[in-house]
């Protein structure tokens, strides 16, 4: 039996504004529960919402980056339902006029996954369940600005779904729209999946898997569902339209409820929020100021700067690393050397201190000076690595430290030539061993030369001189 997998994703993304969507309360993760609240986001009678212009700008930025058409006329609607986390009894959202439509995200394969729509809305509160089975409500999240990105069912494998989500998250981080940290709830994913039996055209009922909280869980949940629904088809069962959840411990999806009828949310225009007109000038200004996106950046790093695809991908998909790389390379003018230092030694320091480049004390200028010292063989790599560990915290000038501690390598050819000649005179048997094909003898001579310079001789220059002398 041949089957086709059909996957569509609905992704909720909290936008990185300073304040909430319709009030001036802080948009802040991790605050003491119910401290970032006011009459507006708590839904008190008579409290009037006021649209956050920055949220609209970020939303439009995302829509343009995902190749969407942006609607000029905007309205907000009320989606009415009862749940403890929804204090007003309705959610402010966009129903029949989403602000962005007809977009797409292109995968590495060249496949374009269509985006049906992106709409703006507000987030709900958060339910916290304690050890006594009591539910405590935190409304700090209530009213935080969201965009919901709805794809067409164009994805055909768990791997494609993973790539789509990673590409989307990377782009949104680059745009400054959201940090997309799934563990903190700033990006939440619902997946819809069903299978088609290509032998007879029958399709399983769509299963919706709610609020998946990691990229790996998305891939695992979809892989599990593919296997589960293939088994249904083999049994001649199409299943039922249902909502399921992913269990990270059992590594399986679990039935929550059937979806026999559509929800009646009794949508209506929100009368407290005036109709909004986005001018062409407003939209075009945002378009002109879009940063270079990760896929374009990666391509430039490979084609122009000649980085490997692996290095280019790592740098291009991290906004802060990309900025550090470009700022450092402006000084060093050696893309591969800069990439190597950032992705190896500096990344170790960042991970050790749990920091990002914007958090670290080390300046770009001093980091670049260190790379140049090592690149020009003024200090050896081991010394450079030790210096990086020190200046990462102190931000001292590595050139100054190297001079004060007498760490600079000796590259004076005439001085090193005397050392090499002295070593060769003292070890004639090693010369004979080298001529007899014993390569280890050459390493011995290099070691003896370095010893005489107390480890400060330039090993490249010593190698060169030894080869010249032995060749003579």
N, C-alpha and C positions, 0 to 999 in steps of 0.2 A: 504494500500500500504506500503510495506516494502522497505526502501531505505538504501543505503550504502554511507557514506560520504567519499570522497577521497580528501586528502589535501597534498600538497607538498609546501615546503618553500624555498625561496632563501634569504639568509641573508648576507648582506654586513657589514663587521666589519672593522673599522679603527684600524690599529695596533699602539701600543704605543711606537713608535720609537721617538728619539730626532729630527730626520730630515726626510725629505720627501723621497719618493721611489727612485727618480733618480737624486736628487740634494741635496745640503747641507742647503737648507732653513729650518727654524724651523717648526716642526710639533707641532702646538700650537693652542689650542682652545681659542677664545675670543680676539685675537690680533686685533689691529686697521686694518680695511680692507686694503688689498693690500700692506701690509708691509712685509709679509713673502713670497716674490716672487723674482724670478731671471730669466734670459733669458731661462734657461732650462724649468722651470715649466710654463713660459709664452709662450713657443713654438716659441721663436725667431729663425729665419733661421740660420742654422749652429751650434746651441747649441746642445751639445751631452750629452745624459743621461748616468749616471753611477749608477749601481745597488747598493742598500743599503743592505749590508751583514746582518745587524741586522734584517731587515725586512724579509729576507729569513729564518733566524734562527727562528724567532717568528712564521712564517708561518708553517715551518716544525714541530715546537713544537705543534701547534694546530692540524696538520694532524695526528701526532703520538698519541696525547691524544684522538682523535676520531677514533682510530683503523684503520687508512687509510694505504694503500700502498703508499710509497713515490717514486716518479720517480727520477731516477738519472740524466737523461738528461733533461735539462730545456731550454725552449725558450720562448721569449716574442713576442706577435703579435700585430698588429695594427688593431683596430676596428674602422672603418671609418664612421663617421656620422657628420652632422653639427648641432650644438646647441651652443648658446652664452657661455655656461659655459665650453665648450671644446675648449680651445684656439688653439690647434694644428690642429683641424679638425679630430683628431683621438684620441682614448684612448689606452694606452699601457696595454695589458691584456694577458691572455693565452687562446687560442682558442681550438685547438684539442689535446693539451698535457697538461692538468692540472697537477699541481705538486703532487696532492694527490687524490686518488680514492678508492672506495670500502670500506668505513668506516661505522661506525654506532654509534648511541647513544642509550643507554639502559634506558628505563623508569622504574619507580618504579614497574610497573606491570610485569616487565621482558621482555616486548616487545622491540625488537630492531628496531629502525628506521634507515633505511639505508641512508648513505650519498653517493650520486652518485659521487660527485667531490668537491674539493676545489681548486680554482685557485687564483693566485695573480694578482693584477692589481693596477692601480692608481685611485685616486678619481678625481672628476671633481670640478670645481669652484661652487660657490653658488649664486643663484639669489635672490636678496632682493627686494621686492616690497614696495614702499612707498605710502603715503596717496594720492599722486597725480597721482597714477597709472603708475609711472615711474619704470623701472626695473634697479637696480644698481647691478653690478657684483663685487663679492669679490673673488679673486683668491687665497686667503690664503690656501684654502682647495685643490686647484688644485695640483695634484701630491702626495697627502698624501697616504701612502701605505695601501692597502685594501686586505682582502681576501673575496671571495664570497663562501659561503657554500651552496651547492645545495643538498637538500634531495630528495630521491625517494618519490613518492606519497603514503607513508605508514601510514600517520596519518589519524585517522578516527573520530576525534571529536575536537571541539574547546579546550576542556580540555587537550587533548593529545598535541595539538599544543602549548598551554601555557607551559606545563611541559617541552616539548622539548626545547623551546626557553630559559626558565629559567635555565635548566640544561646546555645548551650550553653557555649561558652568564656567569653563575657561574664558569664553567670550564675555560673559556677564561680569566676571571678576576684572577683566581687562578694561571694560567700560566704566568700572566703578559703580555699576548698578547694584551689585550685591556681593557679599563675601561667599555666598553659596555654601556655607558650612552646614552640611546635612546633620551633623551631630548636635548642632544648636537649633535646628529647625528652620534655618533661614532658606533652605531649599527642601521641598517635600515632593515626592513623586508618587503618582497613582498610575498604574499600568493597566491597560486593557488588552486582553489576548484571547484569540480563538484560533482554531485550525480548520483548514479546508481539506477534505478528502479529494485529491485531484482525480481519483478514479471515477467518482460519481457526483462530485460537486457538492456533497453535503458538508455543512459547517457545524462545528460545536457552538454552543451558546457562549456568549462573551463573558469572561470572568474578569472582574475588576479587582485589582489588588491594591489596597489603600495604604497611603502614608509609609512608603518604604524609605528607610533612613540611611542607606549607604549605597554607593555604586555597586559594591560587591553583592549586596542583598538584592539589588535589581536584577543582576545577571543570574544569581542563584534562583530567585523566585520564578523568573521566566523559564529557566531551564527545567525546573521542577514542573511548571505548568505545561510545557511542551510534552514532557513524558506522560503526565497525568491525562492530558487530553488525547494524546495518541492512543493510550489504552482505552479511553472511552470509545473512540472511533472503531477500534478493533472489536469492541463488544457490541457495536451497533447502537451505541448510546450517544446522544448529542449533548447530554447534560442539561443544566438549567442556567438561566442568566442569574448571576449571583455576585455578591461582594465577598472577597476573601481577604485574609491578612497573612503576612509572612512571619513565620516563627523562626527566629535566628538560632534557637537551641535545637529544635526538632528538624530544622532545615526542610521545612515543608510549608505549603500554603494551607490555611485552615478556613473552613466555611464560616462566614459570619451571618449572612442573611441572603434570602432570595430577593431578586429585583423583578417582581412580577408586573408591576405597573410603574409608570414614571412618577417622580415626585412632583407635587403641585406646590410650587413655591409662591404662587400668586404674585408674580413680578409686577411692579408698578414703578413709574418714574419717581425719583426722590424729589419731592417738592421743596425741600430745604436747600437744594443745591442748584443754582441757576445753570442753564445750558452754557456750555463752554465752546468758544470758537478758537481753534488753533489756526493762526495765520500761516500762509505759505512761507513767509519770512521767518517765523519762529521755527518751523520744521526744517527749513533749509539751513538755518544757522546751526542747528544741532547736527545736521548731516555733515556740514563742512568741518565741524570740530570733532568728529569721531576720530579716535586714535587708530593707529594701524592695528588691525586685528591679528590674533595669534597665527592663523593659517597664512596670511600674507607676510607676517614677520618671519615665520619659519622658512618660507620660500626664499625670502631675501637673504636670510642667514646662510642658506645652502648655496644659492646661485651667486650671490655677490661676495659674501664673506668666506665662502668655501668651508663652512663648518660641516661636520658629519650630520646626517639626518638625526641621529640619536641626540647629539648635543644641541642641535638647533631646536628640536622638539622640546627638550627639557627647559631651555631658556625662554623660548617664545611663548610657552604656555604658563609662565609665571611672570606676572607684570613687574614685580619688584626685582627679580633676578635679571629680567630683560633690560630694565633701566640701568641696573648696576653694571651689567655687561657692556652696554653701549657707552655709558659714561667712562668706564675704565678703559675701554678700547680706544676712545678718543685720545687718551694720554699715551697708552702703550703702543697702539697701532700694530697689534698682532692678535687677530681674532681668536685663533686656535689656542694660543698660550693663555689668553684671558679666560676663555671658556673652560680650559682645563683647570686653572686655579680656582675659578668660582665653583665649578661642579664637583671638585674633589676637596681640597684643603679648606676652602672657606665654608662650603656646605657642612663639613664636619663641625666646624665651630658654631655655625648657626643652629644645627641640630642639638649640639651639646648644651647650648644656652637657651634653646627653645625660642629663637628669635627669627625675625625676618630681616632683610637688609635695611629696612627703614628703622628698625629697633637698635641695630648694632652701633657701638661707639666708634668703630673704625671708619675713617673717612675714605672716600673714593681716592683722593689724592695720595694718601699714605699707602693704601692698598696697591695702587698703580706703581708707586715708587718701589715697593717690595718686589713686584713682578719684574720690573725693569732691572733691578739689581741681580736677580736670578737669571733673567734672560740674557743679560750682557756678561754673565759669568763673573760678576764682581763678588758674589757670594755663592757658595754651592747650595744645592737644593735642600740638603738636610738643615743647613743653617737657616735658609729662607723659611722652611716650615716651622722651625723653632721660633724664629722671630715673629711669624704670623700669630702663633699662639699667644705671644706676649703683647704685641701691638693691637690685637683684636680687642683687648680690654682697655689698654692705656691710650691707644691712638697716638703713640709716639712716632717720630720720624724715623723710619727704618735705616735710612742713610746715615743719620747722626749716630744711632746706636751702633751700627756696623763699624763706623770710624772710631768711636770711643772705645769699643771693646776689641779693636784690632781684628775684626772678622773678615775684612775685605781680602779677596783672593789676590795672589800675586800673579800678574799676567805679563810681567816684564820679560820679554823674550831672551834678552842677553843674560839676565840673572838665571832664568830657568834653564838656559842652554848650558851654563856652567854646572848646574846641579845634575843635569842629565848626563853630561860627559863624565862627571865624577862617579855617578852610579854605574855607568857602563864599564869604566876602568876597574871598579871594585867587583864586578860580576861578569867576567868574560865567559864563564861557563853558561850563563843564561843566554848570551848571544848565540852560542853554538846550539843550545836547546831550541831556540826560536827558529834558527835556520834548519833544524832537523824536524820542524813541524810541531813542536811542543808549545801550544799557545799559552799554556798557564804561565810559562816563563815570562811572557810579556807583561801579564798582570802583576807578577812579582816585581818587575822593574818599575812599573807605575807606582806600586805601593812604596818601594824604597825611595823614589823621588818625592812622593808626597810626605813621607816621613821626614826627609831632610828639610822640607819647607814647613814642617810642623803643621801639616794639613792645610796650608794656605795657598799652595800652588794651584794654578788653574789646570785641572785635570785634562781638559781638551788640548791646551797648549803643550802639556807634558807628553800626551799621547802623540801629538803631531811631531814634536822634536825627537822622541824615541824612534818613531818610524823612519824619520829622515836619517838619523844617525846610523841606525842598524842597516838601513838600505844602502848607505854609503859603504 
